[in-house]
Amino acid sequence: MTHLYDAVEPSVLSETLLRQCVEEQGPEGEAGKIARAEGIEVTEVQSLSLSFKNILRIENLWQFKNLRHLQLDNNIIENIEGLEQLVHLEWLDLSFNNIECIQGLQTLVNLRDLSLSNNRVARIERLDSLKRLQTLSLANNSISDMDEVNILRQLEGLQCLTLMGNPLAEDGNNYPQYVIAYLPSLLYLDFQLVMEETRHSARETFHELLEEVELMEREEARTRAEKLAMQKQEAGYKARRLLTALVHASNWNNVDTNTGSLC
């Protein structure tokens, strides 16, 4: 596998580079002069662009705890890492990198817009915790298995999806209908508005497979509910046993105290 950094020297995402980017993107005019003179607190930064910096590894971003908007596109990043503490992030652009695996995003539960287009991703995975995600771009990757789309059913608020440029999208007939059928919340697929008649036709085409999937999902939901109920019941038993033990211990202490006073 060839790497872009065979020809381009990778940049270190150092605190110096971060500080420089923050100052460059800070307020302009007199307010900018004052901010640069007094220093900009990184905890106050809500938007940061690190595009076209030849970044190989994501690091030193943990201190931007209130970041909402982050651009890391057009770099040479191979792994999604170092973002776990950016829990307020709502918009993340990781397009045009060398990413092969979707990971390191599980804690970003406030994400609404995620772009991973133009990478080397082959599987859609580890996105189930992103319940607020509305827009997902995975265009021009290496996703070939249509079943990968099923995983996105867990994202019930997903409205805009881009998968064009992947091997799975080469099936011009089945691809759009399959995606629309399996993702009922979609409003746009590959920048095209999903019409109601198209949605109805797609569900009709794949109704047998959908019935199997929906049945399996109901069974899984019932199993999870039963497991949760058992866990709550067991926790209740343990709490009652602990309370009983504490009451007995308290009674024994009272008996010992009374006996002592009688002696």
N, C-alpha and C positions, 0 to 999 in steps of 0.2 A: 504494500500500500504506500502510495506516495503521499507526502505531507507538504502542505503549503509552506511550512517553516523550513523545508529543505532549501528554499530560495529566499525566504524572508526571516530575518532575525526576530524571534519571539520577544514580546515585551513582558516585563514583570509588572503585575498589577500592584505596585508598591504604594505606600502611603503618600509618597511624593507625587506620583502620577495622579492619584486620586484627588489630592489637594489641588493640584493644578487644574484638573477637570472641573472641580467644584467652583473654583474661582473664575474660570473661563465662562461657566454657565450661570454664574451668579448675576445679581442685578447690575444694570448698566448706569452710566452717568455718575453723579455725585454719590448716590446710594451705593453704587458698586465700589467707588473709591473708599468709602467709609467701611464697607463690609470687608474689603481686602486688607485694609489697615488694621481693623480690629480682629479679623479672623472670622471665618464662617464655621459655626458649630455643625459638625457632620450629622448630629442627631436632629438637626432642623431641616436637613435636606430631604425633599420629597420627590425630586426628579433628578435622574442622573443619566447622562449619555456617555457610553464608553465604546462607541462604534468606531471601526477602522483604527484600532490601536494595536493590532497584531498580538492580542492577548491569547496566550496558550492555556493559562490556568486561572480560574476564578478564586481570588483570595482577598483578604483584608476588607471585605464588604460588611462584615458582622457589625461594625460600628454605626452603619447607616440604618439605625433601628426603625426610623419612621419613613423609610423610602416607600413610595407608592408606584413610581414609574421608573423602570430600568431598561436601558438599551445596551445590549451586549452583542448586537449583530455585526456581521462582517469582520469577524476575528478568526482565530484558528483554534478555538476552544474544542477540546475533545470530550471532556467530562463535565456534567452538570454537578457542581459542588459548591460549597461555601455560601449557599443562599439560605440555609435552614433558619437563620435568625431574622430574616427579612419577612416577618409574618404579616406585615401590613401591605405587602406588595399586591398591587391590583393589575399591573400591566407589565409584561415581561417579553422582551424580544431577544431570542437566541438564534435568529435566522442567519443563514450564510456562515456556518461554522463547520466543524468536522465531527459533530456529535453522532454517536452510533446508538446510544442507549438512553432512554428516558428514565431519569432517576433524580433524587435529591430535591424533589419538589413537594414532597408529602406534607410539609408543614406550612406551605404557602396557601392556606385555606381561603384567603381573600382574593385570590387571583380571578380576574374576570376575562382577561385577554392574554393568550399565550401563543407566541409564534415560534415554531421550530422548523419552519420551511427551509428548504435548501440545505439539508444536512445529510446524514447517512443512516437515519433511523429505519429499522426494519420491523420493529414491533411497537404496538401501542400498549403501554403498560405504566403502572404506578401513577395513575391519574385519578384514582377513585376517591381520594380525599378532597379533590378540588370541586366541591359541590356548587360553588358559585361561578364556575367557568361558563362563559357565554360564547366566547369566540376562540376557536382553535385552528391554527394553520399548521398543517403538516405537508404542504405541497412540496413536490420535487424531493422526495426521499426514496427509500427502498422498500416500501411496504407492498407486499405482493399477495398476502393472504386476506381474502375478503372477510374471514372470521374475525380479524383484528378489529373490525368496526363494531362488533358486538360489545366489546369492552366499554365503548363510549355510551352504552345505554345507562350506565351508572351515573352519568352526568345529565341529570334530568333538566337542567337549565340551559343546556347547550343549544345555541340558536344559529351560529354561523360556523361552518366547517369547510376547510379547504384541503382536498386530497389530490387535486390534479397534479400530474407529473409523477405519480407513483405507478409501479407496474399494475397494481390492482385496478387502476382507472383506465387501463387500456381496453378493458371489456366494455365497449361503448354502450351495449344494450343492458347488461345486467348491473353494471356498477352503480349508476345513479339510482335506479329503482331499488336496488338492495339497500343502499345507504339510507335512502328516504324512508323505506319501509321499516328499517330497524331502529331509526332514530326519529321518533314521532315529534320531538320538540323542535326539530330543525326548521328554520325559516329560510336560510340560504345555504346552498351547496355549491362550492366553487364559484362564488360570486353571482350565482343565479338564484332568483327568488323561487322557492318551492311553491307551486300552485296546488290548490286543494285537489283538483282533479288528478294531478300527478301523484299526490300522496295516496289518494284512494286507489288508483290503479296499481301503485307499488305494493300496497298492502294486499290487494287481491292476488297479485302475482306470487307473493311469498307467504300467503296466509297459513299454509300448512306448517312451514318452518317456524313462522312467528308463533303459532299456537303452541308448538313444542317448547320454544324458548320461554314464552310467557308462563307456561305451566311449570317449567323448571324454576323460573324466578319466584313464583308463588310458593313452591315447595321449599326453596332456600330461605325465603322470608319467614315462612312458618317455622322452619327449623331454628333460625336465629331467634325468633320470638320465644319459642319454647326453651331454648338454651338460656336466654336472658331471664325468663321467668324462674327457671330452676336456680340460676345464680342468685337472684333476689331472694328466693325462698331459703336457700342455704345461708345467705347472709343474715336473714331474719332469725333462723335457728341459732346461728353462732352468737348473734347479739343477745338473744334470750338466754342462752346457756351462760354467757358471760355475766349478764345481769343477775341470774340466779346464783352464780358462784360468788359474786360480789355481795349479794344479800346474805348468803350463808356465812361468808367471812365476817361481815359486819355483825351478824348475830353472835358468832363465836367470840368476837372481840368484846361484845357487851357482856356475855356470860363470864368471860375471864375477868373483866373489870368489876362486875358485881361480886364474883367470888372473892376477888382480892379485897373488896371493901368489907365483906363479911368477916374475913380473917382478921 
